[in-house]
Amino acid sequence: MKSPTRQLMPRVLAMIVATLALAACGGGSSSSNEGPGSTSVEREVDPVAADPRITTATTVHVAVTPDPSAAAAGRLFVFLPGTQGVPDLYRLVLRSGAARGYHALGLSYPNDEAVGVICLVQPSGCFWDVRREIITGVDNSALVTVGTADAITTRIAKAIAYLDASHPGEGWGQYLVGGAIDWSRVVVGGHSQGGGHAGVMSKLYEMAGACYFSSPPDWSVADQTPATWTLRANLTPASRQYAFGNIGDALVPYDELSQIWSAMGLAAWGGPVSVDSIAPPFGGSHMLTTAVPGNGNMPSPEHGSTVRDAATPMDASGRPAFDPVWAYMCFR
C-alpha cells in the first residue's frame, strides 16, 4: 500500500487543475430563458436582493417554476454546484425537475475552496466540521469562516421567501413554515463538492430525498477510507438517497466513490448498475454508473458528465441523455 504522503501529490494536483479549469469556464449568468417545449418560467435571483446581509458568493441563483402541464409535485429541488461552479452551469437538471412538476432552485453559495483540499492532511472528522459550517453558518471549524447569512440553509430560506414575495402566485411559499425550510418537501442534489454538502445534509435534516452526482467525494487519504461522517446515522433515510458516477472520473476515482456510497448505506438495494446497459428503474439500485465519455476540454470531462451542462452527453434529439437517470434519482 502506498503511504499517505505519496498519495497526496497526485490528488492535490488533480484538485488544483480542476479548480483552475472551473475558474477558466467563467460562470457568468445567461439571461432567463425556457427549455425547448417548456412553459416553465426561469429566473435569476440576486442573493443580495434576497438577503442584504450576504457578503460573499453573490453570483445569481437560478429559479425555475414547475411546468404547468406536469402534475404538481409539491416539492422543491435544490441543486448545489461543485467547487467554483455556479447555478448557470447546471440549468439542464433544474429544467428536468421543473418538467416533472418540481420547483427548482440552483443555489449560489460559498464554494471557492474545495473541501477536499482544505481537509486533505487533516483528520477525517475535518470533512464533517467544515461542511457543517458551510451548511449552517455555525462555527464548527477553524479552517473556514462562513457566517449564518452566507450559509447554505439561510440562503435557501431567503431565496424562497424572496421568490414568494416577488411572485406570490407561483407557490414558492409552500416550502417554508414560519420562515423555516420545510425539509420534508425538499430534495437536495449536488455535483462534486455540492454533493458532499448534500450528503452531510442527509445526516442533519429529514429531507424528501438526496441525489449525488460524481459525489460525495470525501475520502480520508490518511486512513484510506471514506470520511467518518459517511457512517453517521441518516435523518434522510438511505431509501431516499441515490448516487451517480462515471467510472472514468479522474478527479473522484470510482474505486473510492463506490466505497463512500457503501458506507452511506446505498448498497442495501444491490450493487452498482450501469445506466449504459440497463433502463429505468435500473434494477432498483441506488448506485448508478456510466462509462460514457464526457464532453468538453476540461481536465476531467467524465467528472462533469453526470450533470454539468457543458460536459453531459446529449441524445439525438438534443436533450440530456441522462435525463431519465436524473428523474429516477431526484424526481420520484
C-alpha positions as CSV (number, residue, x, y, z in Angstrom):
1,M,0.0,0.0,0.0
2,K,1.2,3.5,-0.9
3,S,2.0,5.8,2.0
4,P,-0.5,8.7,2.6
5,T,2.3,11.2,1.7
6,R,2.9,9.5,-1.7
7,Q,-0.8,9.7,-2.4
8,L,-1.1,13.4,-1.6
9,M,0.6,15.0,-4.6
10,P,-1.4,13.5,-7.4
11,R,-4.6,14.3,-5.5
12,V,-3.5,17.9,-4.8
13,L,-2.5,18.4,-8.5
14,A,-5.8,17.0,-9.7
15,M,-7.8,19.2,-7.4
16,I,-5.8,22.3,-8.4
17,V,-6.1,21.6,-12.1
18,A,-9.9,21.1,-11.8
19,T,-10.3,24.3,-9.8
20,L,-8.4,26.3,-12.4
21,A,-10.5,24.7,-15.1
22,L,-13.7,25.7,-13.4
23,A,-12.5,29.3,-12.9
24,A,-11.5,29.4,-16.6
25,C,-15.0,28.4,-17.6
26,G,-16.3,31.7,-16.3
27,G,-19.7,31.3,-14.6
28,G,-21.4,34.5,-15.7
29,S,-25.2,34.1,-15.8
30,S,-27.1,34.0,-19.0
31,S,-30.4,35.7,-19.4
32,S,-33.5,34.0,-18.3
33,N,-34.9,31.5,-20.8
34,E,-37.1,28.5,-21.2
35,G,-36.2,25.0,-22.2
36,P,-37.4,23.6,-25.5
37,G,-41.1,22.9,-25.3
38,S,-41.3,24.1,-21.7
39,T,-43.7,26.6,-20.3
40,S,-41.7,26.9,-17.0
41,V,-40.5,30.3,-16.0
42,E,-36.8,30.6,-15.5
43,R,-35.4,33.4,-13.4
44,E,-32.1,34.7,-12.0
45,V,-32.2,35.8,-8.4
46,D,-29.6,38.2,-6.9
47,P,-28.6,36.6,-3.5
48,V,-28.1,40.1,-2.0
49,A,-31.6,41.2,-3.1
50,A,-32.9,38.1,-1.2
51,D,-30.8,38.9,1.8
52,P,-28.8,42.1,2.1
53,R,-26.6,40.5,4.9
54,I,-24.9,38.3,2.3
55,T,-21.2,39.2,2.0
56,T,-19.8,36.6,-0.5
57,A,-20.7,34.3,-3.3
58,T,-23.0,36.8,-4.9
59,T,-23.4,35.1,-8.3
60,V,-27.1,34.7,-9.1
61,H,-29.3,31.8,-8.0
62,V,-31.3,30.2,-10.8
63,A,-35.0,29.5,-10.1
64,V,-37.4,27.6,-12.3
65,T,-41.1,27.2,-11.8
66,P,-42.9,23.8,-12.4
67,D,-44.2,23.2,-15.9
68,P,-47.9,23.7,-15.6
69,S,-48.6,20.8,-17.9
70,A,-47.0,18.4,-15.4
71,A,-48.6,17.1,-12.3
72,A,-47.7,19.4,-9.4
73,A,-45.1,17.6,-7.2
74,G,-45.4,20.0,-4.3
75,R,-41.6,19.6,-3.8
76,L,-38.6,21.8,-4.1
77,F,-35.4,20.7,-5.8
78,V,-32.3,22.5,-4.6
79,F,-29.1,22.0,-6.5
80,L,-25.6,22.7,-5.1
81,P,-22.8,23.3,-7.7
82,G,-19.3,21.8,-7.4
83,T,-16.2,23.8,-6.4
84,Q,-16.2,27.3,-8.0
85,G,-19.3,26.2,-10.0
86,V,-22.4,28.4,-10.3
87,P,-26.0,27.6,-10.9
88,D,-25.8,28.9,-14.5
89,L,-23.6,25.8,-15.3
90,Y,-26.3,23.4,-14.2
91,R,-29.6,24.6,-15.8
92,L,-30.4,21.3,-17.5
93,V,-31.0,19.3,-14.3
94,L,-33.1,22.2,-12.9
95,R,-35.3,22.2,-16.1
96,S,-35.6,18.4,-15.7
97,G,-37.1,18.8,-12.3
98,A,-39.4,21.6,-13.4
99,A,-40.6,19.4,-16.3
100,R,-41.8,16.9,-13.6
101,G,-43.7,19.4,-11.6
102,Y,-40.9,20.5,-9.1
103,H,-40.0,24.0,-8.2
104,A,-36.2,24.1,-8.8
105,L,-33.5,26.3,-7.3
106,G,-29.9,26.3,-8.3
107,L,-28.1,27.8,-5.3
108,S,-25.1,30.2,-5.2
109,Y,-23.1,29.6,-2.0
110,P,-19.5,29.9,-0.7
111,N,-17.6,27.3,-2.6
112,D,-14.4,28.9,-3.8
113,E,-12.3,26.4,-1.9
114,A,-12.5,22.7,-2.3
115,V,-13.3,20.9,1.0
116,G,-11.1,18.1,-0.2
117,V,-8.1,20.4,-0.4
118,I,-8.9,22.1,3.0
119,C,-9.2,18.7,4.7
120,L,-6.5,16.8,2.7
121,V,-4.0,16.4,5.5
122,Q,-6.5,16.8,8.4
123,P,-8.1,14.1,10.5
124,S,-11.1,12.5,8.8
125,G,-13.5,14.5,11.0
126,C,-12.5,17.7,9.2
127,F,-14.9,17.0,6.4
128,W,-17.9,16.9,8.8
129,D,-16.9,20.1,10.7
130,V,-16.1,22.1,7.6
131,R,-19.2,21.1,5.7
132,R,-21.5,21.7,8.7
133,E,-20.2,25.3,8.9
134,I,-20.8,25.9,5.2
135,I,-24.3,24.4,5.5
136,T,-25.4,26.1,8.8
137,G,-23.1,29.0,9.5
138,V,-22.3,27.7,13.0
139,D,-18.6,28.0,13.9
140,N,-17.7,24.3,13.7
141,S,-14.2,24.6,12.1
142,A,-11.2,27.0,12.3
143,L,-10.4,26.1,8.7
144,V,-13.3,28.1,7.2
145,T,-15.3,31.2,8.0
146,V,-18.9,31.2,6.9
147,G,-21.4,33.3,8.8
148,T,-25.1,32.5,9.2
149,A,-26.2,34.8,6.4
150,D,-23.8,33.2,3.9
151,A,-24.6,29.6,4.9
152,I,-26.5,27.2,2.5
153,T,-29.6,26.8,4.7
154,T,-30.1,30.5,5.2
155,R,-29.6,31.2,1.5
156,I,-32.2,28.6,0.6
157,A,-34.8,30.1,3.1
158,K,-34.1,33.7,2.0
159,A,-34.3,32.8,-1.7
160,I,-37.6,31.0,-1.2
161,A,-39.0,33.9,0.8
162,Y,-37.9,36.4,-1.8
163,L,-39.4,34.4,-4.7
164,D,-42.6,34.1,-2.8
165,A,-42.8,37.8,-2.1
166,S,-41.9,38.8,-5.6
167,H,-44.1,36.2,-7.4
168,P,-46.8,35.2,-4.9
169,G,-48.9,33.2,-7.3
170,E,-46.1,30.7,-8.1
171,G,-46.2,28.6,-4.9
172,W,-42.7,29.1,-3.6
173,G,-44.0,29.8,-0.1
174,Q,-45.3,26.3,0.5
175,Y,-41.7,25.2,1.3
176,L,-41.4,27.5,4.3
177,V,-43.1,27.1,7.7
178,G,-42.8,30.1,9.9
179,G,-39.9,31.3,7.8
180,A,-38.0,27.9,8.2
181,I,-37.5,25.4,5.5
182,D,-39.9,22.5,5.4
183,W,-37.3,19.8,4.7
184,S,-39.9,17.1,4.3
185,R,-40.8,18.7,0.9
186,V,-37.2,19.4,-0.3
187,V,-34.9,17.2,-2.4
188,V,-31.3,18.3,-2.4
189,G,-28.9,17.4,-5.1
190,G,-25.3,18.3,-5.7
191,H,-22.3,17.8,-8.0
192,S,-18.9,17.0,-6.6
193,Q,-18.4,19.4,-3.6
194,G,-22.1,20.2,-3.7
195,G,-22.9,16.5,-3.5
196,G,-20.7,16.3,-0.4
197,H,-22.8,19.0,1.2
198,A,-26.0,17.2,0.2
199,G,-24.7,14.1,1.9
200,V,-24.0,15.8,5.2
201,M,-27.4,17.5,4.9
202,S,-28.9,14.0,4.8
203,K,-27.4,13.4,8.3
204,L,-28.7,16.8,9.6
205,Y,-32.3,17.0,8.1
206,E,-35.1,14.6,7.3
207,M,-35.5,15.6,3.6
208,A,-37.7,14.3,0.9
209,G,-34.6,13.0,-0.8
210,A,-31.0,13.5,-1.8
211,C,-29.1,12.8,-5.0
212,Y,-25.4,12.8,-5.6
213,F,-23.6,13.4,-8.9
214,S,-19.9,12.4,-9.0
215,S,-20.0,12.6,-5.2
216,P,-19.8,12.7,-2.3
217,P,-16.0,13.0,-2.7
218,D,-14.9,12.8,0.9
219,W,-12.1,10.3,1.2
220,S,-9.6,10.3,4.0
221,V,-6.1,9.9,2.5
222,A,-4.6,9.3,5.9
223,D,-6.9,6.4,6.7
224,Q,-7.6,5.2,3.2
225,T,-11.3,5.0,4.0
226,P,-14.4,7.2,3.4
227,A,-14.7,10.2,5.7
228,T,-16.2,9.2,9.1
229,W,-19.3,11.3,8.6
230,T,-20.5,8.8,5.9
231,L,-21.1,6.3,8.7
232,R,-23.3,8.6,10.8
233,A,-26.9,7.8,11.2
234,N,-29.2,9.2,8.5
235,L,-32.1,11.6,9.2
236,T,-33.0,11.3,5.5
237,P,-33.4,7.6,5.0
238,A,-30.9,5.9,2.7
239,S,-34.0,4.6,0.8
240,R,-34.4,8.2,-0.4
241,Q,-30.8,8.7,-1.5
242,Y,-29.3,7.9,-4.9
243,A,-25.9,8.4,-6.5
244,F,-24.5,8.5,-10.0
245,G,-20.8,8.5,-11.1
246,N,-18.6,8.0,-14.1
247,I,-16.2,5.1,-13.8
248,G,-13.7,7.1,-15.8
249,D,-13.7,10.1,-13.4
250,A,-10.1,11.2,-12.9
251,L,-11.0,13.6,-10.1
252,V,-13.1,11.4,-7.8
253,P,-11.9,7.9,-8.5
254,Y,-14.7,5.4,-8.8
255,D,-12.9,2.8,-6.5
256,E,-13.1,5.4,-3.7
257,L,-16.6,6.7,-4.7
258,S,-18.1,3.2,-4.6
259,Q,-16.8,2.7,-1.0
260,I,-18.2,6.0,0.0
261,W,-21.6,5.0,-1.3
262,S,-21.5,1.7,0.5
263,A,-20.5,3.4,3.8
264,M,-23.6,5.7,3.4
265,G,-25.8,2.6,3.1
266,L,-26.7,2.8,-0.5
267,A,-25.6,-0.8,-1.2
268,A,-28.7,-2.1,0.6
269,W,-30.5,-2.2,-2.7
270,G,-27.9,-4.2,-4.6
271,G,-24.6,-3.4,-6.3
272,P,-23.9,-0.6,-8.8
273,V,-25.8,-0.7,-12.1
274,S,-24.6,0.8,-15.4
275,V,-27.2,3.1,-16.9
276,D,-25.5,2.5,-20.2
277,S,-26.9,-1.0,-20.5
278,I,-29.9,-1.1,-18.2
279,A,-33.0,1.1,-18.5
280,P,-35.0,2.6,-15.6
281,P,-35.7,1.6,-12.9
282,F,-32.2,0.3,-13.1
283,G,-32.9,-2.8,-11.1
284,G,-33.9,-0.7,-8.1
285,S,-30.2,0.2,-7.5
286,H,-29.3,3.3,-5.6
287,M,-25.8,3.3,-7.0
288,L,-25.6,4.1,-10.7
289,T,-22.6,4.4,-13.1
290,T,-21.8,5.3,-16.7
291,A,-18.7,4.8,-18.8
292,V,-19.8,7.3,-21.5
293,P,-17.1,9.9,-22.1
294,G,-17.9,13.5,-21.1
295,N,-17.9,16.4,-23.4
296,G,-15.6,19.4,-23.4
297,N,-11.8,20.1,-22.9
298,M,-11.8,20.3,-19.1
299,P,-9.2,18.1,-17.3
300,S,-11.9,15.5,-16.3
301,P,-15.0,15.8,-18.5
302,E,-16.1,12.5,-17.1
303,H,-16.3,14.2,-13.7
304,G,-18.8,16.7,-15.1
305,S,-20.6,14.2,-17.4
306,T,-23.1,13.1,-14.8
307,V,-24.8,16.5,-14.6
308,R,-22.9,19.6,-15.7
309,D,-24.4,21.2,-18.8
310,A,-21.2,21.6,-20.9
311,A,-20.0,18.0,-20.1
312,T,-23.1,15.9,-20.0
313,P,-23.9,13.9,-23.2
314,M,-26.9,14.8,-25.3
315,D,-29.1,12.4,-27.3
316,A,-30.0,12.7,-31.0
317,S,-32.9,15.0,-30.2
318,G,-30.7,17.4,-28.4
319,R,-32.0,16.5,-24.9
320,P,-29.7,15.4,-22.0
321,A,-29.0,11.7,-22.4
322,F,-29.1,11.2,-18.6
323,D,-32.5,12.9,-18.1
324,P,-34.1,9.5,-17.3
325,V,-31.3,8.9,-14.7
326,W,-31.9,12.3,-13.1
327,A,-35.7,11.6,-12.9
328,Y,-35.1,8.3,-11.2
329,M,-32.6,9.7,-8.7
330,C,-34.2,13.1,-7.8
331,F,-37.7,13.4,-9.1
332,R,-39.6,10.4,-7.9
